[in-house]
Amino acid sequence: MSNVPEIFGSMVFNDTVMKERLPKETYKALKKTREQGKPLNPQIADAVANAMKNWALEKGATHFTHWFQPMTGITAEKHDSFISPTENGKVMMEFSGKELIKGEPDASSFPSGGLRATFEARGYTAWDPTSDAFIKDGSLCIPTAFCSYGGEALDKKTPLLRSMEAIDKQAMRILKLFGNTTARRVITTVGPEQEYFLIDKAMYEKRKDLVYTGRTLFGAKPPKGQELEDHYFGVIKPRVSAYMKDLDEELWKLGILAKTKHNEVAPSQHELAPIFTSSNVATDHNQLTMEIMKKVATKHGLTCLLHEKPFAGINGSGKHNNWSISTDTGVNLLEPGDSPRENAQFLLFLAAIIQAVDEHQDLLRISVASAGNDHRLGANEAPPAIVSMFVGEELEDVLESIENETAYAQKDKSFMKIGVDVLPLFQRDTTDRNRTSPFAFTGNKFEFRMLGSTVSIACPNMILNTIIADTLCGFADQLEKSKDFTATLNDLVRGTIKDHKRIIFNGNNYSPEWVVEAEKRGLLNLHSTAEAMPYYIKDENVALFEKYHVLTRTEVYSRYEIQLENYCKQIHIEALTMVDMIKKDILPATCSYMKDLSREALNKKQMCSEINCEMEESLLKKLSSLTAELYKKMETLEASVVDEKAFADILEEAKYYRNTVFAGMESTRETADAIESLVGEKYWPYPTYGDLLFSVI
């Protein structure tokens, strides 16, 4: 193991490096931009670029790239070398401030949702000085925003940065009303837990469905799954442990605060969790984490699966988005505090979040919508598609006492009594945890648990920041006009709790009773992406984004189009892959097995006409019937995706893919999996679930 403090951030142009290498005044100016949001003077860019180049060359880099996050959900990069020709036929290494600030990748082939025509190719990448540059694969990577020639955001980072400015502005209004004169900025922070599967690379390459779609489209249930619950937090297997060790080191080099690693519930499933950092940096780091997870896995002869539901019948993978809000002086605004004034401030921010989550259930659901996550939400492994909040028993009692204007009896934090004298005493938390809740308060942060494992955390956090900024704005408007701050504050908190308490649910979100109860409360239950996406373009939601300059109307509609197009394309690819696997692999394998089975029965009868072939005949009859059924379903499925159809709009197409194509795939799979359970092991053309889930040791 390398010396962790020594390697940590060694490939990052971070604050320590900048302080050492930049002129004093340049460093101060850049620091103000990074910490206070002050506009950056372009004149300092040359000094920064020169220092970056020299540092990168010392680290062995030969190229630079503007590293950005288009609407594909992954990252993009175009590499240019530092070389510049000289008169004597040689080259020198150059990198200018202009090259640092602006890049011009071709924007025509990235998803734009109608913002750009194919022939309109110009796009710009703009340096984001709030996120550190880093070295990856011999290139200096400069985190950037990405926009069109007309200035529209074509990426996920730009709206996130805008939302961070919005919540900063509104939260600062609140803090000033409480007499806070020291804070200059409010920052949202995130710690995204990342779940993933590791399987043997050689087996992965034998599964077309995993290669093309990231999930298994077929697979009979193995004799053992996760029912013994022996994998969760179990001893990490040597091959996986070696992978995790290398992964940590690679992440630490890039300044990513990888902290926790463990086995998850499903066999071959694992989790990595980082320490909190600002929403912008956390988004960059999570994108890098997913990329490096895959690269490191390959070195170990493994494949890292990040799909939300790579295997049916066992838990899928999510990404728990631990969100909080703090001042630049280090005060967490979701900490209750010790004084009445601090408690009042905490309750006001809590009330704002309660109202925001209740009023904007639709946007939070949209922020996690994808074809992959539709498999996961609502299963007994992830929160349901119904948005609700968990605040815990103690906070619920506090809120109830405020609403009813009754005294609250403070509960003592009792010491845990385990019954073994040698064990040290420790204080019990005032409330339990609720792992079934979509949006749970966990002490000094909220854990948004609905995110799928592949999602960029930029969109969920952009929406969280925006909806909470809006509520804080409304609160500030009322309090700034008030002649009696305390009375207005009390009325505001009490009224908010009363009006929005329906969103609070501390019980079992997995239970059927909750679905019924949620409907009674008037909460949304948007089962699929196709059901959720129309809410994106509701007039009130468009107005919300425009009010805080997070998204323009055009940008909202483009994202609506992109998400639905991607949803249709994903299911389309899955359906075609399924048809291909049935035609070329499953049917031939089954026929081969049936042929040998028939021959065996015939040989038996030829040897002795009185030999009983009931088993072979019964099995052949079942397989013949199932094979005919599979062929028929496959033809229907193929027709549903190959035949050209005219749709009125992208939403109608998405509904078709959900209700017709996806439903057809589910039915087709059911028959194929029944066949797999009957066919001899040596005939089946793919590694089985048992092979995939239990082969890595």
C-alpha positions in Angstrom: 0.0 0.0 0.0 1.3 3.4 -0.9 1.6 6.2 1.6 -2.0 7.6 1.5 -1.2 11.2 2.5 1.6 11.2 0.0 -0.4 10.0 -3.0 -3.7 11.7 -2.1 -4.4 14.4 -4.7 -1.0 13.8 -6.3 -2.6 14.0 -9.8 -4.7 17.1 -9.0 -3.9 20.8 -9.5 -5.4 21.6 -6.1 -5.2 24.5 -3.7 -1.8 23.4 -2.3 -0.3 23.2 -5.8 -1.8 26.5 -6.8 -0.5 28.3 -3.7 3.0 27.0 -4.5 3.0 27.7 -8.2 0.9 30.8 -8.8 1.9 34.4 -8.4 0.5 35.7 -5.1 -2.0 38.1 -6.6 -3.2 35.5 -9.1 -3.7 32.9 -6.4 -5.7 35.4 -4.3 -7.9 36.3 -7.3 -8.6 32.6 -8.2 -9.3 31.9 -4.5 -12.0 34.5 -4.4 -13.6 33.0 -7.4 -13.5 29.5 -6.0 -14.7 30.4 -2.5 -16.8 33.5 -2.8 -18.2 33.1 -6.4 -16.4 36.3 -7.5 -16.1 36.8 -11.3 -12.8 35.6 -12.7 -10.6 38.2 -14.4 -9.6 36.7 -17.8 -6.2 38.4 -17.5 -5.1 36.0 -14.8 -5.8 33.0 -17.1 -2.4 33.0 -18.8 -0.6 32.8 -15.4 -2.8 29.9 -14.3 -2.5 28.1 -17.7 1.3 28.4 -17.6 1.5 27.0 -14.0 -0.9 24.2 -15.0 1.1 23.3 -18.0 4.4 23.1 -16.2 2.9 21.0 -13.4 1.3 18.7 -15.9 4.5 18.2 -17.9 6.3 17.3 -14.7 3.7 14.6 -14.1 4.3 13.2 -17.6 1.2 14.7 -19.3 1.6 15.5 -23.0 -2.0 16.6 -23.8 -4.8 18.7 -22.4 -8.5 18.3 -22.7 -11.7 20.2 -21.7 -13.5 17.5 -19.7 -17.3 18.0 -19.7 -20.5 16.3 -19.0 -22.9 16.3 -22.0 -26.5 15.1 -21.8 -25.4 11.5 -22.6 -25.0 11.0 -18.8 -21.3 10.2 -19.1 -18.2 12.5 -19.7 -16.6 13.7 -22.9 -13.2 14.8 -23.8 -11.2 16.0 -26.9 -7.4 15.9 -26.5 -4.9 18.4 -27.8 -1.2 18.1 -27.3 0.9 20.9 -25.7 3.2 21.0 -28.7 3.6 24.1 -30.8 6.1 24.2 -33.8 9.2 26.4 -33.8 11.2 27.9 -36.7 14.0 25.3 -36.5 11.6 22.3 -37.1 11.4 21.5 -33.5 8.5 21.9 -31.1 7.9 23.7 -27.8 5.3 23.0 -25.2 2.7 25.7 -24.9 -0.7 26.2 -23.2 -2.4 29.7 -23.2 -5.0 31.3 -21.0 -7.3 31.3 -24.1 -7.0 27.6 -24.4 -7.7 27.2 -20.7 -10.8 29.3 -20.7 -12.5 28.1 -23.9 -12.6 25.1 -26.1 -14.7 24.4 -29.2 -15.8 20.7 -29.5 -18.2 19.8 -32.2 -21.7 20.1 -30.7 -23.7 18.6 -33.5 -23.5 14.9 -32.4 -24.3 15.3 -28.7 -27.9 15.1 -27.5 -29.6 18.5 -27.7 -33.3 17.8 -27.6 -33.8 20.1 -30.7 -31.6 22.9 -29.4 -29.2 22.3 -32.3 -29.7 21.0 -35.9 -27.1 18.5 -37.1 -25.5 21.1 -39.4 -25.1 23.6 -36.5 -21.9 22.2 -35.2 -20.3 24.9 -33.1 -20.3 24.5 -29.3 -18.2 25.9 -26.5 -16.6 24.5 -23.4 -15.9 27.0 -20.6 -13.4 26.4 -17.8 -15.1 25.8 -14.4 -12.5 27.3 -12.0 -14.4 26.0 -8.9 -13.4 22.4 -9.8 -9.8 21.3 -9.8 -8.0 20.2 -12.9 -6.4 16.8 -12.8 -4.3 14.4 -14.8 -5.8 11.2 -16.3 -4.2 8.9 -18.9 -1.4 11.3 -19.7 -3.7 14.3 -20.2 -4.4 17.4 -18.2 -8.2 17.4 -17.7 -9.9 20.7 -17.2 -13.4 20.5 -15.8 -15.7 22.7 -18.0 -19.2 23.7 -18.8 -20.6 23.0 -22.3 -23.0 25.3 -24.2 -24.2 25.8 -27.7 -23.3 28.7 -30.1 -26.5 30.4 -28.8 -25.5 30.0 -25.2 -28.0 27.2 -24.3 -26.7 24.7 -21.7 -25.9 21.4 -23.5 -24.5 19.7 -20.3 -25.4 18.7 -16.8 -22.9 20.9 -15.0 -24.1 24.3 -16.1 -27.6 24.0 -14.6 -26.1 22.6 -11.4 -23.8 25.6 -11.0 -26.8 27.9 -11.6 -28.8 26.1 -9.0 -26.0 26.4 -6.5 -26.0 30.1 -7.0 -29.8 30.2 -6.6 -29.8 28.4 -3.2 -26.8 30.4 -2.0 -28.6 33.7 -2.7 -31.9 32.7 -1.0 -30.2 31.0 2.0 -28.0 34.0 2.6 -31.2 36.1 2.8 -32.4 33.9 5.6 -29.1 33.9 7.5 -29.0 37.7 7.5 -32.4 37.8 9.1 -31.0 35.7 11.9 -28.2 38.2 12.3 -25.4 36.1 10.7 -22.7 38.6 9.6 -19.8 36.2 9.2 -21.1 33.9 6.4 -20.4 35.1 2.9 -21.7 32.1 1.0 -23.9 29.0 1.4 -22.8 25.7 -0.2 -24.7 22.5 -0.8 -22.7 19.4 -0.2 -23.1 15.8 -1.3 -21.7 12.4 -0.5 -23.0 9.9 -3.1 -22.8 6.2 -2.1 -22.1 4.1 -5.2 -23.4 0.5 -5.6 -22.1 -1.8 -8.3 -21.6 -5.5 -9.3 -18.4 -7.3 -10.1 -18.4 -10.3 -12.4 -15.8 -12.3 -14.3 -14.8 -10.5 -17.5 -14.6 -13.7 -19.5 -18.2 -14.6 -18.6 -19.4 -11.0 -19.3 -18.0 -11.3 -22.8 -20.1 -14.4 -23.5 -23.4 -12.5 -22.7 -24.6 -10.3 -25.5 -27.2 -8.8 -23.3 -24.6 -7.5 -20.8 -22.3 -6.2 -23.5 -25.1 -4.4 -25.4 -27.4 -3.3 -22.6 -25.6 -3.6 -19.3 -28.2 -6.0 -17.9 -29.2 -9.6 -18.4 -32.3 -10.0 -20.5 -32.6 -13.7 -19.7 -31.6 -15.8 -16.7 -33.4 -18.5 -14.7 -33.2 -18.1 -11.0 -30.2 -20.0 -9.4 -30.7 -22.4 -6.5 -29.2 -19.8 -4.2 -29.7 -16.0 -4.4 -29.5 -13.5 -1.6 -32.1 -15.2 0.7 -29.5 -16.2 3.3 -28.4 -12.6 3.6 -24.8 -13.9 4.0 -23.2 -11.5 1.5 -24.2 -8.2 3.2 -21.2 -6.8 5.0 -19.5 -10.3 4.7 -15.8 -10.9 4.4 -14.6 -9.4 1.1 -13.3 -12.1 -1.2 -9.5 -11.9 -2.1 -10.0 -11.0 -5.8 -12.6 -8.3 -4.9 -10.3 -7.0 -2.1 -7.4 -6.6 -4.5 -9.7 -4.7 -6.9 -11.0 -2.4 -4.1 -7.4 -1.7 -2.9 -6.3 -0.6 -6.4 -9.6 1.3 -6.9 -9.0 3.3 -3.7 -5.5 4.2 -4.7 -6.5 5.4 -8.1 -9.3 7.5 -6.6 -7.1 8.9 -3.9 -4.6 10.1 -6.5 -7.4 12.1 -8.1 -8.3 13.7 -4.7 -11.5 11.6 -4.5 -12.4 11.0 -0.8 -13.2 7.3 -1.1 -13.9 6.3 2.5 -16.1 3.2 2.9 -16.2 -0.1 1.0 -18.2 -3.2 1.8 -20.3 -6.1 0.3 -23.9 -5.2 -0.5 -27.0 -7.4 -0.1 -26.9 -9.3 -3.5 -24.1 -11.7 -4.3 -21.3 -10.0 -6.2 -22.7 -6.6 -5.3 -20.6 -4.0 -3.5 -20.6 -0.4 -2.4 -18.2 2.6 -2.2 -18.9 5.7 -0.3 -17.0 9.0 -0.3 -16.7 11.9 2.2 -18.9 14.9 1.6 -17.8 17.7 -0.7 -19.5 20.5 -2.6 -22.3 19.5 -5.1 -20.3 20.6 -8.1 -17.0 18.8 -7.1 -19.0 15.7 -5.9 -20.6 15.4 -9.3 -17.2 15.5 -11.0 -15.8 13.0 -8.6 -18.7 10.6 -9.0 -18.4 10.6 -12.8 -14.7 9.9 -12.4 -15.5 7.1 -9.8 -17.8 5.3 -12.2 -15.2 5.5 -15.0 -12.3 4.3 -12.9 -14.4 1.5 -11.4 -14.7 0.1 -14.9 -11.0 0.6 -15.8 -9.6 -1.0 -12.7 -12.0 -3.9 -13.0 -10.6 -4.7 -16.4 -7.1 -4.9 -15.0 -8.3 -7.6 -12.6 -10.1 -9.7 -15.2 -13.4 -8.4 -13.9 -16.2 -6.3 -15.3 -18.0 -3.6 -13.2 -21.7 -3.5 -13.8 -23.4 -0.1 -13.0 -26.8 -0.9 -14.4 -29.7 -0.4 -11.9 -30.9 -4.0 -12.4 -28.3 -6.2 -14.1 -29.9 -9.4 -12.6 -33.6 -10.2 -12.1 -34.7 -11.6 -8.7 -32.0 -10.0 -6.6 -31.4 -6.5 -5.5 -30.4 -3.9 -8.0 -28.0 -1.0 -7.5 -28.7 2.5 -6.4 -26.8 5.7 -5.5 -27.7 7.3 -2.2 -27.4 11.0 -2.5 -26.5 12.4 1.0 -27.4 16.1 0.7 -26.7 18.9 3.2 -26.3 22.7 3.2 -23.6 24.6 5.0 -22.0 28.1 5.3 -18.5 28.9 4.1 -17.6 29.2 7.8 -18.3 25.5 8.3 -21.8 25.7 9.9 -24.1 22.9 8.9 -27.6 24.4 8.6 -29.2 21.0 9.2 -27.6 20.7 12.7 -30.2 21.7 15.3 -27.7 23.6 17.5 -27.7 24.2 21.2 -29.5 27.6 21.5 -33.1 28.5 20.9 -32.0 30.8 18.1 -30.1 28.0 16.4 -33.0 25.7 16.9 -35.3 28.2 15.2 -33.0 28.5 12.3 -32.7 24.8 11.9 -36.5 24.4 12.0 -37.0 27.0 9.4 -34.6 25.3 7.0 -36.2 22.0 7.8 -39.7 23.4 7.1 -38.4 24.8 3.8 -37.2 21.3 2.8 -40.5 19.7 3.8 -42.5 22.1 1.8 -40.1 21.8 -1.2 -40.3 18.0 -1.3 -44.1 18.0 -0.9 -44.7 20.6 -3.6 -42.2 19.2 -6.1 -42.6 15.4 -5.8 -42.9 15.3 -9.5 -39.5 17.0 -10.2 -37.8 14.7 -7.7 -39.2 11.7 -9.4 -38.2 13.0 -12.8 -34.6 13.6 -11.5 -34.2 9.8 -11.1 -36.2 8.7 -14.1 -34.6 6.2 -16.5 -35.3 2.9 -18.2 -32.9 1.2 -15.9 -34.3 2.7 -12.7 -37.8 1.8 -13.6 -36.8 -1.8 -12.9 -35.7 -0.9 -9.4 -38.1 1.6 -7.9 -40.9 0.0 -6.0 -39.1 -3.4 -5.7 -38.3 -4.6 -2.2 -34.7 -3.3 -2.5 -35.3 0.4 -3.2 -37.7 3.1 -2.3 -41.0 3.1 -4.1 -41.8 5.6 -6.9 -43.8 7.5 -4.3 -41.8 10.4 -2.9 -42.1 10.8 0.9 -39.9 12.0 3.8 -38.6 10.3 6.9 -37.7 12.6 9.8 -37.5 10.2 12.7 -39.6 9.8 15.9 -38.0 12.7 17.8 -38.3 15.2 15.0 -41.8 14.1 14.3 -42.7 14.7 17.9 -41.1 18.2 17.7 -43.0 19.1 14.6 -46.3 17.8 16.1 -45.8 19.9 19.2 -45.1 23.0 17.1 -48.2 22.3 15.0 -50.4 21.8 18.0 -48.7 24.5 20.1 -48.0 22.1 22.9 -44.9 21.7 25.1 -42.3 19.2 23.8 -40.9 16.9 26.4 -37.1 16.5 25.6 -36.1 12.9 25.5 -32.8 11.9 27.2 -30.3 10.2 25.1 -30.1 6.9 27.0 -27.0 4.7 27.0 -27.2 1.4 25.2 -27.5 -1.5 27.6 -26.2 -4.6 25.8 -25.9 -6.8 28.9 -22.1 -7.4 28.7 -20.1 -5.5 31.3 -16.9 -5.4 29.4 -18.4 -3.5 26.4 -18.1 0.3 26.6 -21.2 2.4 27.1 -22.2 4.6 24.2 -25.1 6.9 23.7 -28.0 5.7 21.5 -29.2 8.0 18.7 -32.5 9.7 19.3 -34.1 8.1 16.4 -33.8 4.9 14.3 -33.0 4.8 10.5 -35.4 4.0 7.8 -33.8 2.4 4.8 -37.1 2.2 2.9 -37.6 6.0 2.8 -37.0 7.8 -0.5 -35.9 11.0 1.3 -34.6 10.4 4.9 -33.2 12.8 7.5 -30.2 11.1 9.0 -28.9 13.5 11.7 -27.5 16.5 9.8 -28.3 15.6 6.2 -30.9 14.2 4.0 -30.4 10.9 2.1 -32.1 10.9 -1.2 -32.3 7.2 -1.9 -34.1 7.0 -5.2 -31.2 7.6 -7.6 -30.2 4.8 -9.9 -26.6 3.6 -9.9 -25.8 5.0 -13.4 -27.3 8.4 -13.0 -25.3 11.6 -13.0 -26.0 13.2 -9.6 -26.0 16.6 -11.3 -29.7 16.5 -12.2 -31.1 15.4 -8.8 -29.0 18.0 -7.0 -29.8 20.7 -9.5 -33.5 20.0 -8.8 -33.0 19.8 -5.0 -31.2 23.1 -4.9 -33.8 24.8 -7.1 -36.9 23.7 -5.3 -35.4 24.5 -1.8 -34.2 27.9 -3.1 -37.7 28.6 -4.1 -39.2 27.8 -0.7 -36.5 29.8 1.0 -37.2 32.7 -1.2 -40.9 32.6 -0.2 -39.9 32.5 3.5 -37.5 35.4 3.1 -40.1 37.5 1.4 -42.5 37.0 4.3 -39.9 37.5 7.0 -38.3 40.6 5.5 -41.7 42.4 5.4 -42.6 41.4 9.0 -42.6 43.8 11.9 -42.5 41.0 14.4 -39.8 38.6 13.2 -40.3 36.0 15.9 -44.1 35.8 15.6 -43.9 35.6 11.8 -41.2 32.9 12.1 -43.3 30.8 14.4 -46.4 31.2 12.3 -44.4 30.3 9.2 -42.9 27.1 10.6 -46.2 26.0 12.1 -48.2 26.7 9.0 -45.7 24.9 6.8 -45.8 21.8 9.0 -49.6 21.8 9.0 -49.9 22.3 5.2 -47.2 19.8 4.2 -47.2 17.1 6.8 -48.7 14.6 4.4 -45.2 14.1 2.9 -43.8 12.8 6.2 -44.0 9.0 6.6 -41.8 7.2 9.1 -43.2 3.7 8.4 -42.5 0.9 6.0 -42.4 2.3 2.5 -42.3 -1.2 1.0 -45.7 -2.2 2.4 -48.9 -2.4 0.2 -50.7 -0.4 2.9 -48.4 2.6 2.3 -49.4 2.7 -1.4 -53.1 2.9 -0.4 -52.3 5.5 2.3 -50.2 7.6 0.0 -53.0 7.8 -2.5 -55.4 8.9 0.2 -52.9 11.7 1.1 -52.8 12.8 -2.6 -49.2 11.8 -3.2 -48.0 11.0 -6.7 -47.2 7.4 -7.7 -45.4 7.7 -11.0 -44.5 4.1 -11.8 -42.4 4.7 -15.0 -40.4 7.3 -16.8 -43.1 7.6 -19.4 -45.6 8.5 -16.7 -43.3 11.0 -14.9 -41.8 13.0 -17.8 -44.8 15.1 -18.8 -44.6 16.8 -15.4 -41.2 18.2 -16.5 -42.9 20.6 -18.9 -45.8 21.7 -16.7 -46.0 25.5 -16.9 -45.4 26.0 -13.2 -42.2 23.9 -13.3 -40.9 25.7 -16.4 -41.6 29.0 -14.6 -39.8 27.7 -11.5 -36.6 27.0 -13.4 -36.8 30.3 -15.3 -37.4 32.3 -12.1 -34.0 31.3 -10.7 -32.2 31.2 -14.1 -31.4 27.5 -13.7 -33.0 26.5 -17.0 -34.7 28.4 -19.8 -38.0 27.1 -21.2 -36.0 25.9 -24.3 -33.6 24.0 -22.1 -36.4 22.4 -20.1 -38.1 21.1 -23.2 -34.7 19.9 -24.6 -34.1 17.8 -21.5 -37.7 16.4 -21.7 -37.0 15.4 -25.3 -33.6 13.9 -24.5 -34.7 11.8 -21.6 -37.7 10.4 -23.4 -35.6 9.7 -26.6 -33.0 7.9 -24.5 -35.7 5.9 -22.8 -37.1 4.7 -26.1 -33.7 4.0 -27.5 -32.6 1.9 -24.5 -35.7 -0.3 -24.7 -35.4 -0.6 -28.5 -31.8 -1.8 -28.1 -32.8 -4.3 -25.4 -35.7 -5.7 -27.5 -33.5 -6.2 -30.6 -30.8 -7.8 -28.4 -33.4 -10.2 -27.0 -34.6 -11.1 -30.5 -31.0 -11.7 -31.6 -30.2 -13.9 -28.7 -33.3 -16.0 -29.1 -32.8 -16.5 -32.9 -29.1 -17.2 -32.9 -28.5 -18.8 -29.5 -31.4 -20.0 -27.4 -33.5 -21.7 -30.1 -30.5 -23.5 -31.7 -29.3 -24.6 -28.3 -32.8 -25.9 -27.3 -33.2 -27.7 -30.6 -29.8 -29.3 -30.2 -30.8 -30.6 -26.8 -34.2 -31.8 -28.0 -32.5 -33.6 -30.9 -30.1 -35.4 -28.6 -32.9 -36.2 -26.2 -35.0 -37.7 -29.0 -32.1 -39.7 -30.2 -31.5 -41.1 -26.7 -35.1 -42.1 -26.4 -35.0 -43.7 -29.8 -31.8 -45.6 -29.0 -33.5 -46.9 -25.8 -36.5 -48.3 -27.7 -34.3 -49.9 -30.3 -32.4 -51.7 -27.6 -35.6 -52.9 -26.0 -39.1 -51.9 -27.0 -40.3 -52.3 -23.5 -38.0 -49.7 -22.0 -40.0 -46.8 -20.5 -39.1 -43.4 -22.2 -41.7 -41.4 -20.3 -39.1 -38.9 -18.9 -37.7 -38.1 -22.3 -41.1 -37.9 -23.9 -42.5 -35.7 -21.1 -39.5 -33.3 -21.3 -39.6 -33.2 -25.1 -43.3 -32.3 -25.0 -42.7 -29.5 -22.5 -39.7 -28.1 -24.5 -41.5 -28.4 -27.8 -44.5 -26.5 -26.4 -42.3 -23.8 -24.8 -40.1 -23.4 -27.8 -43.1 -22.9 -30.1 -44.4 -20.3 -27.6 -41.0 -18.6 -27.4 -40.8 -18.4 -31.2 -44.2 -16.9 -31.4 -43.5 -14.3 -28.7 -40.1 -13.5 -30.4 -41.8 -12.8 -33.7 -44.4 -10.5 -32.0 -41.6 -8.7 -30.2 -39.5 -8.2 -33.3 -42.5 -6.8 -35.2 -43.2 -4.4 -32.4 -39.7 -2.8 -32.8 -38.9 -3.3 -36.5 -42.2 -2.3 -38.1 -42.2 1.5 -38.7 -44.8 3.3 -36.7 -46.0 6.9 -36.8 -46.1 8.6 -33.4 -47.7 11.9 -32.6 -44.8 12.9 -30.4 -42.0 11.5 -28.2 -44.3 11.0 -25.3 -46.6 8.7 -27.3 -43.6 6.8 -28.5 -42.3 6.4 -24.9 -45.7 5.1 -23.7 -45.7 2.6 -26.6 -42.2 1.3 -25.6 -43.3 1.0 -22.0 -46.8 -0.6 -22.5 -46.1 -2.7 -25.6 -42.4 -3.3 -26.2 -41.3 -3.6 -22.6 -44.4 -5.7 -21.7 -43.6 -8.0 -24.6 -40.0 -8.4 -23.4 -41.2 -9.4 -19.9 -43.5 -12.0 -21.3 -40.8 -13.3 -23.7 -38.3 -13.6 -21.0 -40.6 -15.6 -18.8 -40.8 -18.3 -21.5 -37.1 -18.3 -22.2 -36.2 -18.6 -18.5 -38.6 -21.6 -18.3 -36.8 -23.2 -21.1 -33.4 -22.6 -19.5 -34.5 -24.5 -16.4 -35.1 -27.6 -18.5 -32.2 -27.6 -20.9 -29.0 -29.5 -20.1 -26.2 -27.3 -18.8 -23.7 -28.2 -21.5 -26.2 -27.1 -24.2 -27.0 -23.6 -22.8 -25.2 -21.0 -24.8 -24.5 -18.5 -22.0 -23.1 -18.4 -18.5 -26.0 -18.9 -16.1 -26.9 -16.6 -13.1 -25.2 -19.1 -10.9 -22.0 -18.8 -13.0 -22.2 -15.0 -13.1 -23.0 -14.3 -9.4 -20.8 -16.8 -7.7 -17.6 -17.2 -9.8 -15.6 -14.3 -8.4 -13.7 -15.6 -5.3 
